[in-house]
Amino acid sequence: MKAVSSWIVRALLVLVCAFLTARSIRISVADWRAQQGLNGLERALRLEPGDSVLLARAALIRNESGDMSPAADRQLLHAAEADPLNANLLMTLGLREEFRGHLAEAERYLTRAAEIDHTVKPAWTLANFYYRNDQPDKTWPMIRRALNLNPLAFDPTPIFDLCWNETSDSKKILDLIPARGRTPVYYLAYLMNKKKAEAAVEFWPRLLEAAGQPDQGVVDLTTAFVEFLEEANRMPDAIRAWNQLVERNIVVSARLDPKAGVSIADPEFSFPLLERGFGWRVTREAGVTVTQASSSLRFEFDGNEPEASVLLTTVAPLVPGRAYRLVWSTDASRLSSRQDPGFVFQIVQQPGDVITACQPLLQAGDDGACRFNSLPNAGAARLDLIYKRALGTTRVEGTLRIASVKLEFGS
């Protein structure tokens, strides 16, 4: 009797293994056929007619191919019945109903998709549906919902575009932006990219509140915002933003106060080179090595540098209609030519790019000055230290040390 029982158990195990093996092969074949496009999916469904994943894929592919036939509708509905939590199927059904003018049915499907799937796509799809059908009272809540979802999982640019398509009232849009997270960062970048300077200035305090302990991406964006304001000829806003970054230690530099004669953020090179905003920028040309030490900059030339390049530059805000002196302190004792005439400061007033060329940097010894008057409409000046090999000279070699560059009111 025990032998018979043992034989029955072994037989059942063999049957189960055979069934599972056949099932596994069948699924493998169906999966392989499912990779062969719509025809392959249809053949796979004949093997696995109850597979909700295959049903959904086949139905969605038919829709994407532009098939608006009743057969495609039936397949989508069948797939949705098999997988009622598939938001993609519900959104597809909703959009098809909208295309046919059945707006109530479309809204029902799209609302259900947004209820079961709390990612951006369903909320975004429903918001667009309301926008296309001129229902702003329903559009704005869905936009708010989409913007409060995880922005790392999507590009919010289309949502911002929809906001600006719906209204030109920047304050109304500002009220939708979350106070925390990455969305404020993305929105400021969006406004800068779209050249919406007024809205960006209006939004700036919100960004500062959201910044918290900023990462490098936020530091780069906020200093780029200062440059954005400079380029938009909004110098008072640029100065205000810069000083706020300094106060919050987002930027390690000094404050600016042009009316008090403080127009260069780091006249003695006391802070790390920022190369953004109102910070100093230095050349990256081959043949020139720049180092910073002991509150000074050192430019080392190997004799193979370009014949002309901008070695050092910054932007200095100005008070219109004032006399100024650009004053510098240098050490050329380690240059091959201690009075090389190729080094010159150039002052470019903005807007208008009105140029003042100073006397050669090294002609007056270690200390020199250059006088100029700011124009009545001047907002700032770009200060460029230029090296250009003078006629009759060889390219410079050795080290030039610059201890300070200051901008003072003149008499």
Secondary structure, 3 states (H helix, E strand, C coil): CHHHHHHHHHHHHHHHHHHHHHHHHHHHHHHHHHCCHHHHHHHHHHHCCCCHHHHHHHHHHHHHCCCCCHHHHHHHHHHHHHCCCCHHHHHHHHHHHHHCCCHHHHHHHHHHHHHHCCCHHHHHHHHHHHHHCCCHHHHHHHHHHHHCCCHHHCCCHHHHHHHHHHCCCHHHHHCCCCCCCCHHHHHHHHHHHCCCHHHHHHHHHHHHHHHCCCCHHHHHHHHHHHHHHHHCCCHHHHHHHHHHHHHCCCCCCCCCEHHHCECCCCCCCCCCCCCCCCCCEECCCCCEEEEECCCCEEEEEECCCCCEEEEEEEEEECCCCCEEEEEEEEEEEEECCCCCCCEEEEEEEECCCEEEEEEECCCCCCEEEEEEECCCCCCEEEEEEEEECCCCCCCCEEEEEEEEEEEEECC
